[in-house]
C-alpha cells in the first residue's frame, strides 16, 4: 500500500508544482498534463489487479486502458 501512496503523492506534487508555475510558453502546461496522464495510465496498466478485485474495473477494462494510453500518446505526439 505504501508504494501506491508514494506514486499518488508523486502525481499530486508534480501536478501542483507545474500548475502554480508561470511558463513563458503557454503550451507547456497542456503537454505536462498529457505526460502526467501517460504516467497515470502506465501505473494502472502495471498493476490493475487490486482494481479488478474491488470491482472498480470489470471485463474489458484492460482494453479501455490500452486505448486510452494510445489516445493520449497520439495527442502528445501525432
JOMO-V301744 format. One record per residue. N is the residue number from 1. NEAR is the number of other C-alpha atoms within 8 Angstrom. Layout:
N&NEAR / N&NEAR
This chain:
1&4 / 2&5 / 3&6 / 4&7 / 5&8 / 6&8 / 7&8 / 8&8 / 9&8 / 10&8 / 11&10 / 12&8 / 13&8 / 14&8 / 15&10 / 16&8 / 17&8 / 18&9 / 19&7 / 20&6 / 21&6 / 22&4 / 23&7 / 24&4 / 25&5 / 26&7 / 27&6 / 28&8 / 29&10 / 30&8 / 31&9 / 32&9 / 33&9 / 34&12 / 35&9 / 36&10 / 37&9 / 38&11 / 39&8 / 40&9 / 41&11 / 42&9 / 43&8 / 44&9 / 45&10 / 46&6 / 47&7 / 48&8 / 49&6 / 50&7 / 51&9 / 52&10 / 53&8 / 54&7 / 55&7 / 56&7 / 57&9 / 58&7 / 59&5 / 60&6 / 61&8 / 62&8 / 63&7 / 64&8 / 65&11 / 66&9 / 67&8 / 68&9 / 69&11 / 70&8 / 71&8 / 72&11 / 73&11 / 74&8 / 75&8 / 76&9 / 77&5 / 78&5
